[in-house]
Amino acid sequence: METKILPVSEESIQEAARLLQQGQLVGIPTETVYGLGANAFDEAAVRSIFAAKGRPADNPLIVHVAHPEDAEPLCEVTDTARLLMKTFCPGPLTMLMKRKSCIPDVVTAGLPSVALRIPSHPAAHRLLEVCGLPVAAPSANTSGKPSPTTAKHVLDDLHGKLPLILDGGECQVGLESTVIDLTSPIPTVLRPGGVTPEMLLTVLKEVKVADSVLRPLREGEKALSPGMRYRHYAPSGQLTMVKGTPEHVEQCIRRHADEAQRQGKPVRVFAFEEHLNAYQGLDAVSIGSRKTPEKMAHLLFKLLRQADDDRIPVLFSEVLTTDGIGLAIMNRLARAAAFTEIDADSEAERNP
């Protein structure tokens, strides 16, 4: 199959809508990351998403609709959901609600709930209006790899597996949407994203953050939301997070980088703008300033993919605190690293 990339236009959106209506896959730009879309009512089309990505069938998908009223036939929309839609939608928020029977089991991995989102990207919004269907769409990448934030990233992973990718430019947010479980007694964030717990608390009395956000799933534990797997968003090389005071982090990274380089392994360091000078002589790239974590959110997947393109086998990254958008960034970074972390302060105590 030939895969076309077409710039977003009314004509290309009409073509994409026809393909979705015919049971085909389409690469769709959103404000978060690029999605791999199929008609959510078409079980065969949805199964083709899993086949194209190599995605485990027990990993549920997010269903995208154009307007809040489009959710009513698909799930049991609560007053809390309506309040969140009014405040944050369209936007990077996915709500887990009790599904109705029209949603095939394959979409929800057999779970009684469905994840639903209203994207704000104008191309995605227009496509949903034109095709007149709910669209199931995970990130448009090979399963487990860093999510795609450009049309080229989609083509790199899925060339020949879908007929069309709509090119809407680089994604604005750069991280997948926040997923909040509204079927729990207390609304619970299962996957952090651009809508932070602090933002949710401006309209909700109480919000929990699932403890699985910053740990791997336990054996036998179901993934209630996309993005909960142990190793996810991962580059081909081994990524290690390094936490601690800046001085100890720098010393630790240099020590481990020197060891890797003695073994003939190229190393790259992801460092905050303020610390780049400390890594002179190493291949260090900026992940933005600690003062503007939104930039790190925007850059993270792009930098992980660049490391793959450059065939870097060993990666080290400085880390953020988990307040605000930092929680979402550390969730993605931890899973990209398969939770591999060094405490530089503890290491400095052991090796004074």
FENSUL-V389352 format. One record per pair of residues at least 24 apart in sequence whose C-alpha atoms are under 6 Angstrom apart, sorted by sequence separation. I is the first residue (numbers start at 0). J is the second residue. D is the distance in whole Angstrom. If there is no record, write none. Layout:
i->I j->J d->D
i->I j->J d->D
This chain:
i->74 j->98 d->4
i->74 j->99 d->5
i->73 j->99 d->5
i->89 j->117 d->5
i->90 j->118 d->5
i->89 j->118 d->5
i->90 j->119 d->5
i->89 j->119 d->5
i->296 j->328 d->6
i->60 j->106 d->5
i->265 j->311 d->6
i->268 j->314 d->6
i->59 j->106 d->6
i->266 j->313 d->5
i->267 j->314 d->5
i->268 j->315 d->5
i->269 j->316 d->5
i->270 j->317 d->6
i->59 j->107 d->5
i->266 j->314 d->6
i->268 j->316 d->6
i->59 j->108 d->5
i->57 j->108 d->5
i->63 j->115 d->6
i->65 j->117 d->6
i->61 j->114 d->5
i->62 j->115 d->5
i->63 j->116 d->5
i->64 j->117 d->5
i->61 j->115 d->6
i->63 j->117 d->6
i->65 j->124 d->5
i->65 j->127 d->5
i->65 j->128 d->6
i->64 j->133 d->5
i->234 j->303 d->6
i->63 j->133 d->6
i->63 j->134 d->5
i->62 j->134 d->5
i->62 j->135 d->4
i->61 j->135 d->6
i->61 j->136 d->6
i->240 j->315 d->6
i->236 j->312 d->4
i->237 j->313 d->5
i->238 j->314 d->5
i->239 j->315 d->5
i->240 j->316 d->5
i->241 j->317 d->5
i->242 j->318 d->6
i->60 j->137 d->6
i->236 j->313 d->5
i->237 j->314 d->6
i->238 j->315 d->6
i->92 j->176 d->5
i->93 j->177 d->6
i->94 j->178 d->6
i->91 j->176 d->4
i->92 j->177 d->5
i->93 j->178 d->5
i->94 j->179 d->5
i->95 j->180 d->5
i->96 j->181 d->6
i->95 j->181 d->5
i->96 j->182 d->6
i->145 j->232 d->4
i->54 j->142 d->5
i->143 j->231 d->4
i->144 j->232 d->5
i->145 j->233 d->5
i->52 j->141 d->5
i->53 j->142 d->6
i->143 j->232 d->5
i->144 j->233 d->5
i->30 j->120 d->5
i->52 j->142 d->5
i->143 j->233 d->6
i->29 j->120 d->5
i->251 j->343 d->6
i->29 j->123 d->6
i->39 j->133 d->6
i->39 j->134 d->5
i->248 j->343 d->5
i->38 j->134 d->5
i->39 j->135 d->5
i->247 j->343 d->5
i->37 j->134 d->5
i->239 j->336 d->6
i->247 j->344 d->6
i->36 j->134 d->6
i->37 j->135 d->5
i->238 j->336 d->5
i->36 j->135 d->6
i->241 j->340 d->6
i->36 j->136 d->4
i->239 j->339 d->5
i->240 j->340 d->5
i->241 j->341 d->5
i->242 j->342 d->5
i->243 j->343 d->5
i->35 j->136 d->5
i->239 j->340 d->5
i->242 j->343 d->6
i->243 j->344 d->5
i->34 j->136 d->5
i->35 j->137 d->6
i->91 j->193 d->6
i->233 j->335 d->4
i->34 j->137 d->5
i->35 j->138 d->6
i->231 j->334 d->5
i->232 j->335 d->5
i->34 j->138 d->4
i->35 j->139 d->4
i->230 j->334 d->5
i->231 j->335 d->5
i->33 j->138 d->6
i->34 j->139 d->5
i->229 j->334 d->6
i->230 j->335 d->6
i->33 j->139 d->6
i->230 j->337 d->5
i->51 j->160 d->6
i->12 j->126 d->6
i->16 j->130 d->5
i->33 j->147 d->6
i->32 j->147 d->6
i->33 j->148 d->6
i->32 j->148 d->5
i->213 j->330 d->6
i->173 j->296 d->6
i->173 j->297 d->4
i->172 j->297 d->6
i->195 j->323 d->6
i->192 j->327 d->5
i->191 j->327 d->5
i->24 j->161 d->5
i->25 j->163 d->5
i->26 j->164 d->4
i->27 j->165 d->6
i->32 j->170 d->6
i->25 j->164 d->6
i->26 j->165 d->6
i->28 j->167 d->5
i->31 j->170 d->6
i->30 j->170 d->5
i->30 j->171 d->5
i->31 j->172 d->5
i->32 j->173 d->6
i->30 j->172 d->6
i->31 j->173 d->5
i->31 j->174 d->5
i->32 j->175 d->6
i->31 j->175 d->5
i->145 j->300 d->5
i->2 j->158 d->6
i->2 j->159 d->5
i->1 j->159 d->5
i->7 j->165 d->6
i->0 j->159 d->5
i->2 j->161 d->6
i->4 j->163 d->6
i->6 j->165 d->6
i->7 j->166 d->6
i->2 j->162 d->5
i->3 j->163 d->5
i->4 j->164 d->5
i->5 j->165 d->5
i->6 j->166 d->5
i->7 j->167 d->6
i->2 j->163 d->5
i->4 j->165 d->6
i->5 j->166 d->6
i->59 j->225 d->6
